[in-house]
Amino acid sequence: MSVTYLQAIADAQAKALADDDRVFIYGQDVGRFGGAFKATKGLAAKFPGRVIDAPLSEDAIMGVAIGAAIEGMRPIVEMQFADFSTCGLNQIVNHAATLFYRTEVPCPIVVRLPSGGTEGGGPFHSQSMEAIYAHYPGLVVMTPATVEDAYTMLLDAVAIDDPVIFCEHKFLYYHLKADGLPASGLPVGKARIARRGRDATIVTYSAMLHESLAAAEELESDGYQVEIVDLRTVKPLDTDTVLASVARTGRLLCVGESWPWGGVTAEVIARVSAEAFGMLDAPPQRLNALDTPVPYHPALWGTHRPTAGTIAAATRRLLEF
């Protein structure tokens, strides 16, 4: 029986609740309603008193979670949409992220952010916030791109003593399936070579992994072998795996769904340019969403973010340099 990306997240939460009495889930409509995307459906009945509906205040939600973590609990917070987490930004970056640095008291919180765009989502329900949170020391930022990683990385996130921002992509919830769930995955902070190649490296993460894989398939018909690196986490960033791939191919394209200015793709290119300039046979390139708010209309949304076609075109330009 196949497992969806969304079901993997639900199963990971169920396992975390069953394995550790300190774990609880807190967020708007996560109890009786099962969450905005049904990622907690049925869990309140299985774990009475540990899947708790929160008030309509992300600031208050994060404050409660931080207090609980200080007292030894391990809360999983669900934000209905990643965009809404900015209403709790002060608590996340000024309190949770700095707590251990200031007090040597751990803050083991997982903040689940349904991230990225979908048709009709518009500017308030489609943002990719990973670069914002990666900017702040003290936070781990995960961006799982596969069903298997959605499951194992969420369990890893619950076990970590640091606050984790878990960016799960809404478009993958039902579009992505796997035959089953693994017992374990790669270590936290370790990137994965999703496809081997010799001619160019594409570094990407989250939903853009699948667009990049489709682009690589298209380019194979032209005789090109493109290597694809799935970052998996953007903080910490596995620079070593990226550098090793660039050393093999000599060319780099970074692909992200978020906006270009100061994003993850910019950080990857900065590191490669600084640490592996001599290995590059062409200037490193990046491909991001357009530098505009995310549009509502499906036709506009389809051209706002990178697609397999635009990634393939950008890679061809890089290969022809």
Number of C-alpha atoms within 10 A of each C-alpha: 7 11 17 23 29 26 21 25 25 21 21 21 23 18 13 21 23 13 10 13 12 15 24 21 26 24 26 21 20 27 24 15 15 18 18 17 15 15 20 25 18 17 21 19 12 13 15 10 12 19 26 18 20 19 13 11 15 23 18 15 21 27 18 17 27 25 14 18 22 18 12 15 19 28 28 26 26 27 24 21 19 27 19 18 22 14 14 17 17 15 22 26 19 12 16 28 24 22 19 17 12 9 8 9 16 21 30 26 31 28 27 23 25 27 28 27 27 20 16 16 17 17 14 15 21 26 23 21 22 25 20 15 20 21 15 15 12 22 22 25 28 30 25 28 25 24 25 23 23 29 26 22 25 26 20 19 23 24 16 18 16 22 29 28 26 27 24 27 25 22 19 22 20 12 10 17 19 14 11 13 19 11 8 13 14 13 10 19 18 18 24 16 15 16 16 14 19 16 19 28 28 29 28 29 29 25 23 22 25 20 20 33 20 17 22 25 16 16 19 13 9 10 9 18 19 26 25 27 23 28 28 28 26 26 25 17 22 19 17 12 17 26 21 13 24 27 20 16 20 23 26 32 23 25 28 25 25 27 23 17 11 12 19 28 26 19 15 24 21 14 14 20 16 10 12 17 17 11 17 17 17 15 14 20 18 21 23 23 19 16 12 9 14 26 21 18 12 14 11 13 19 14 13 20 22 22 22 19 15 16 26 21 15 18 29 15 11 19 17 7 10
